Amino acid sequence: MLAPWEQALLEYAHEGINSPAIEHPPHRDPLAVEKGYETFTEVTRHHSRTFTLASGLLPRKKCRAVRALYAFCRTTDDIADRADGDEQTLLTELYAWRHRALSDQAADDDYLFLAWIDTQATYGTQRC
């Protein structure tokens, strides 16, 4: 039996699976997107030196995309791990994160999501 917050989280995940793909993101400042990829690399390096080393063996474009995916998942996990018993706060944070993750819009200084949008546009958003 799932806890109510787990059920809500699964429902949000299923909504994401059925969301439309990001095909053509708006033109973005390449330096801002690059800064996002650098941030993803730092997150990856901080949390997993072996993953950083292994992903460094990939061609540059794929390496950046894999690190973006790792850092995206790591950040999502960190949000879930911050749960201190306050289900509503957790669900609010996860919903806001999910909304940003599924959007093709990001502020010009939202470097992480500019890189995330770029990764999805480059490699598609087909779900497992």
N, C-alpha and C positions, 0 to 999 in steps of 0.2 A: 504494500500500500504506500502510495506516495504522499508526502507532506503537501499541503496546499501550495506552498511556494514552489515546490518541485514540479507540480502539475502545471502551474502558471508558466514556469520557465520552459517546460516542454511545449506548451501551446505557443509561446513566443517563437521558439525554434521552428516549429512547423509552419508558422506564418512566414518566417524568413525563407524557408525552402520554397514556398509558393510565390514569393515576391518576384516582380519582373526584373530581368537582367539589366545591368548598367552597360549600355552599349556604346554610347557616345557622350562621355563626360564633357562639360563645358571646357573651353580652353583655360588652362591654368598657367601661372608663372612657373616655368621649369625649375627655377631656383627654389621656390617654395616646395614643389614636389620632391626635389632632391633633398631638401632639409628633412622632409618627412621620412624618406628612405634612410637617411643618416640616423634619425631618431629610432626607427625600427631596428637598425643594426645595433645601436647602443642598448636597447632593451634586450635584444637577443644575446648580446655579449655579456650583459650583466647576469642574465638568468641561466645561460647555458653555453659554457665555453666550448664544449664538444660539438654542439649543434652549429655554433659559429664557425668552428674549424671545418666541419663537414660541408656546410653550405658554401663555404668559400671555395670549394672545389668545382662548383657549378659555374657556367658562363655568367658574366656579370648581371645581365638582365634577369635571369632565372634566380640567381643568388639573392638579388634584392627582393624579388617577389616571394621567395620562400621565407626570407627573414621577415617580410611584412606579414605573411600569414602566421608565422610563429609568434611575433610580437602581438598581433591582433588577438590570437587565442590566449596568449599569456595574460594580456590585459583583461580579457573577458573573465578568465579564471580568477584573477586578482580581485575583480569586482565581486564575484560570487563568494570568494574566501573572506571578504571583509564583513560578511553577514555577522552581526552581533546579536542576533535574535529579533531584530526589528525587520520583519518580513516586508512591510510596506516600503521602507527605505531601500531595501535590497531590490525589490521589484521596480521601484521608481528608477533607480540607477541602471538596472539592466534594460529596462524599457528605453530609457534615453540613449544608452549605448547602442542598442539594437536599431533604434530609429536612425541614428547617425550612420551606422554600418550599412544600412540598406538604402541610404540616400545617395543620389549622384551630385549632391550639393555639399559644399564645405566652404567655410569662411577662408579668405585668403591667408590667414595666419593659423589655420587648423591643419598644420603640416602632416600630422599622422593620417588624417582622413583624406587629404589631397593625395598622399601616396597610396592609401588603400583604394581609393577610387581609380587611380592610375593602374594599380595591379589588376583590379577587376576588369577594367577596360582592355587591358593587354591580354589577359588570359581567360577572360570570360567568367561567368558566374554560374556555370553548371554545378549543380549540387550533387553530392554523393548519393 
